[in-house]
């Protein structure tokens, strides 16, 4: 094992890379989630992102590693101690939003609109910022009326698949 890991919470953990790690084990890789990495201690350890020069990991600094971007750690001296947060770009789906989608699920399925976001809201406890931004973009473009419903029927069903007014309010509040 190239590091020891201790879980702090669902999306947060602490890793220690010891000075005894073999440099050959520190390979280029991609992560499936965005990561915010806080450096607790480092003595010459470096982070190299794809197509960039290595940068020294500074104690007390935070680094963002976007998901699916190749990167690697380069060994320094002493131990590297970091805290990794994979939840900083994730948002908890409120029960009221999930219930709104579930309540309208029959209409949504019957309409033939794309179910991707509705399914994501129903099946995941947390969703990415990209999902929230996609919902906001749709709502901003669909000319929500004074009654807070889109004028077009297909847009209205899509709006319901995003949680309706409860989903829209959650997105607006979350993206502040």
Secondary structure in CASP SS format (residue, H / E / C, confidence):
PFRMAT SS
TARGET T0000
AUTHOR 0000-0000-0000
METHOD secondary structure of the structure
MODEL  1
X C 1.00
X C 1.00
X C 1.00
X E 1.00
X E 1.00
X E 1.00
X E 1.00
X E 1.00
X E 1.00
X C 1.00
X C 1.00
X E 1.00
X E 1.00
X E 1.00
X E 1.00
X E 1.00
X E 1.00
X C 1.00
X C 1.00
X C 1.00
X C 1.00
X C 1.00
X H 1.00
X H 1.00
X H 1.00
X C 1.00
X C 1.00
X C 1.00
X E 1.00
X C 1.00
X C 1.00
X C 1.00
X C 1.00
X C 1.00
X E 1.00
X E 1.00
X E 1.00
X E 1.00
X E 1.00
X E 1.00
X E 1.00
X C 1.00
X C 1.00
X C 1.00
X C 1.00
X E 1.00
X E 1.00
X E 1.00
X E 1.00
X C 1.00
X C 1.00
X C 1.00
X C 1.00
X C 1.00
X E 1.00
X E 1.00
X C 1.00
X C 1.00
X C 1.00
X C 1.00
X C 1.00
X E 1.00
X E 1.00
X E 1.00
X E 1.00
X C 1.00
X C 1.00
X C 1.00
X C 1.00
X C 1.00
X E 1.00
X E 1.00
X E 1.00
X E 1.00
X C 1.00
X C 1.00
X C 1.00
X C 1.00
X C 1.00
X E 1.00
X E 1.00
X E 1.00
X E 1.00
X E 1.00
X E 1.00
X C 1.00
X C 1.00
X C 1.00
X C 1.00
X E 1.00
X E 1.00
X E 1.00
X C 1.00
X C 1.00
X H 1.00
X H 1.00
X H 1.00
X H 1.00
X H 1.00
X H 1.00
X H 1.00
X H 1.00
X H 1.00
X C 1.00
X H 1.00
X H 1.00
X H 1.00
X H 1.00
X H 1.00
X H 1.00
X H 1.00
X C 1.00
X C 1.00
X C 1.00
X C 1.00
X H 1.00
X H 1.00
X H 1.00
X H 1.00
X H 1.00
X H 1.00
X H 1.00
X H 1.00
X C 1.00
X C 1.00
X E 1.00
X E 1.00
X E 1.00
X H 1.00
X H 1.00
X H 1.00
X H 1.00
X H 1.00
X H 1.00
X H 1.00
X H 1.00
X H 1.00
X H 1.00
X H 1.00
X H 1.00
X H 1.00
X C 1.00
X C 1.00
X C 1.00
X C 1.00
X C 1.00
X C 1.00
X C 1.00
X C 1.00
X C 1.00
X C 1.00
X C 1.00
X H 1.00
X H 1.00
X H 1.00
X H 1.00
X H 1.00
X H 1.00
X H 1.00
X H 1.00
X H 1.00
X C 1.00
X C 1.00
X H 1.00
X H 1.00
X H 1.00
X H 1.00
X H 1.00
X H 1.00
X H 1.00
X H 1.00
X H 1.00
X H 1.00
X H 1.00
X C 1.00
X C 1.00
END
